C-alpha cells in the first residue's frame, strides 16, 4: 500500500549513502509548474538536495539507467500529480519502482489535478498535498524538513509564487524536448 503520511513512520533520518533527499517525478508537459514548485521548496529548505531530470541527465546519457540510479540514491520521491503525469507511462514506472524499493512517495497535486485510474487506486487513501493550498504546502514542508533533517527557513510558503501557478498553467505551452517526454 502506498503511503505518504503514516502515523508512527520514522522518516527523520536519511541513510548516509543517499545522494539526494528527493527525486522529482513529473511530466515534462508540466515543466513550468513543477519548476515553480521546486523553487518554492528550495526557498523554504535551501539545503535540500534533489534529482530533477533536466539537471540529472546529460545529452547522450542512457536516461533509464540515470533515472533508476537517481531513485535508488534518493530517500524520498515527490510525485507531481497532474492530468499529464497520470497519462504518462514514465511516471507510473518511476512511482512503481520507487515503491518497490521502499521509497516514500509524496503525491503533490498540481493545479486542477484529480486522482483517477491507477493513481486513484494507489493514492486514494493517501494525504495528497494540494500545491495551490499554502497551508497544505506549509505542512508538507515542515514534514519534509523533519524527515530530511534539513533546516526550514522561517515564514510561510510565498503565496505570490503559488498564485503564479495558475498563470503559468493557463498561459504556457508544453515543453518540447528530444530526450523523452513523460
C-alpha positions in Angstrom: 0.0 0.0 0.0 1.4 3.4 -0.9 1.9 5.8 2.0 2.7 9.5 2.1 2.0 10.3 5.8 1.5 7.4 8.1 1.4 7.7 11.9 4.3 6.0 13.5 6.5 6.2 10.5 10.0 7.3 11.3 11.4 9.1 8.3 13.6 11.5 10.2 16.9 10.1 9.1 18.1 9.8 5.6 20.6 6.9 5.2 24.1 8.3 4.7 24.6 6.5 1.4 21.8 8.5 -0.2 23.0 11.1 -2.6 19.7 13.0 -2.8 17.0 13.9 -0.4 14.3 13.7 -3.0 13.7 12.5 -6.6 11.2 14.7 -8.5 8.8 12.7 -10.7 6.7 14.7 -13.1 5.5 15.1 -16.7 7.7 17.3 -18.9 4.4 18.9 -20.1 4.2 20.4 -16.6 7.7 21.7 -16.5 6.9 25.3 -15.7 4.6 24.4 -12.8 7.0 21.8 -11.4 9.9 24.2 -11.7 7.8 26.7 -9.7 7.0 24.0 -7.1 10.7 23.1 -6.8 11.7 26.8 -6.5 9.1 27.3 -3.6 10.5 24.2 -1.9 14.1 25.4 -2.3 13.1 28.8 -0.9 12.0 27.2 2.4 14.5 24.3 2.5 17.6 25.8 0.8 19.9 22.8 1.6 17.6 20.2 0.3 19.3 18.0 -2.3 17.2 16.7 -5.2 17.3 15.0 -8.5 15.5 16.6 -11.4 15.8 15.1 -14.8 16.8 18.3 -16.7 19.8 18.7 -14.5 20.4 15.0 -13.8 20.6 13.7 -17.4 23.2 14.9 -19.8 22.8 14.7 -23.6 23.5 11.3 -24.9 23.0 9.6 -21.5 21.1 6.3 -21.1 18.3 8.0 -19.3 16.6 4.9 -17.9 19.8 4.0 -16.1 20.1 7.5 -14.8 16.5 7.5 -13.5 16.9 4.2 -11.8 20.2 5.3 -10.2 18.7 8.6 -9.0 15.7 6.8 -7.4 18.0 4.4 -5.7 20.1 7.3 -4.4 17.1 9.3 -3.2 15.4 9.0 0.2 12.0 10.2 -1.0 10.1 10.8 -4.1 7.9 13.9 -4.8 5.4 12.9 -7.4 3.9 16.0 -9.2 0.5 14.6 -10.0 -1.4 16.2 -12.9 -3.5 15.1 -15.8 -0.3 14.9 -17.8 1.6 12.8 -15.3 -1.4 10.4 -14.8 -1.3 9.7 -18.6 2.5 9.1 -18.5 3.9 5.6 -18.6 7.2 7.1 -17.4 5.8 8.5 -14.2 3.9 5.3 -13.5 7.2 3.3 -13.9 9.0 5.8 -11.6 6.4 5.6 -8.9 6.2 1.8 -9.1 10.0 1.4 -9.0 10.2 3.8 -6.0 7.6 1.9 -4.1 9.1 -1.5 -5.0 12.4 -0.2 -3.5 10.7 1.1 -0.3 10.8 4.8 -1.1 8.3 7.1 0.5 6.2 8.7 -2.4 4.6 12.0 -1.6 2.0 13.0 -4.2 1.6 16.7 -4.8 -1.5 17.7 -6.8 -0.7 20.3 -9.4 -3.4 22.9 -10.3 -6.7 21.2 -11.1 -5.3 17.6 -10.7 -7.6 14.9 -9.6 -6.8 11.3 -8.8 -8.1 8.8 -11.3 -7.5 5.3 -12.6 -4.3 3.6 -11.5 -3.2 6.6 -9.4 -6.6 6.7 -7.6 -6.1 3.1 -6.7 -2.6 3.7 -5.5 -3.1 7.0 -3.7 -6.8 7.1 -2.9 -6.2 6.7 0.8 -3.2 9.0 1.0 -2.9 12.6 2.2 -2.1 14.1 -1.1 -0.8 17.7 -1.0 -2.6 20.4 -3.0 0.1 22.7 -4.3 -2.3 25.6 -4.6 -3.2 25.5 -0.9 -0.4 27.2 1.0 -1.5 25.7 4.4 -1.0 22.2 2.9 2.3 23.2 1.4 3.5 24.6 4.7 2.6 21.3 6.4 4.4 19.3 3.7 7.5 21.5 4.0 7.6 21.1 7.8 7.3 17.3 7.3 10.0 17.2 4.6 12.3 19.3 6.8 11.8 16.9 9.7 12.2 13.8 7.6 15.4 15.0 5.9 16.9 16.9 8.9 17.3 19.9 6.7 16.5 23.3 8.2 13.3 25.0 7.3 13.6 28.8 6.9 11.1 30.9 8.8 8.0 32.2 7.1 5.2 30.6 5.1 5.2 29.5 1.6 5.2 32.5 -0.7 1.5 33.0 -1.6 2.5 35.1 -4.6 4.6 32.2 -6.0 1.6 29.8 -5.7 -0.7 32.4 -7.3 1.7 32.4 -10.3 1.0 28.7 -10.8 -2.5 29.5 -12.1 -1.0 32.0 -14.6 1.7 29.5 -15.7 -0.8 26.7 -16.0 -3.2 28.6 -18.2 -0.7 30.6 -20.3 2.1 28.2 -21.1 2.5 25.7 -23.9 4.0 22.2 -23.3 7.8 22.0 -23.4 9.0 20.1 -26.4 12.1 18.0 -26.0 14.1 15.4 -27.9 15.3 13.5 -24.8 12.0 11.9 -23.7 8.5 13.1 -22.7 7.0 11.5 -19.7 
